[in-house]
Amino acid sequence: MIIPYDQLSEEALRGVLDDFILREGTDYGLQEVPHHQKQERLMRQLKEGKVVVVFDPEDQSITLKDKEELLKGGPNA
């Protein structure tokens, strides 16, 4: 179930972003990217509609997903 990011409190949204960043361990190349910049990138992607907040009622978890992958039913959906 997609949850509009702007319906989350600032604290809850920050927690979702932090959890995603720490879990994904995304490689940003040779130069280390500060945590706050990763947060800003994810927020920009949320605002642009490229990434969505998804709640899974089965395991009561919340995460971020690529919107196109989710709509296509891709492996990361």
Helices and strands as residue ranges (DSSP letters): E 2-3, G 5-7, H 10-24, H 35-48, E 51-56, E 61-66, H 67-72
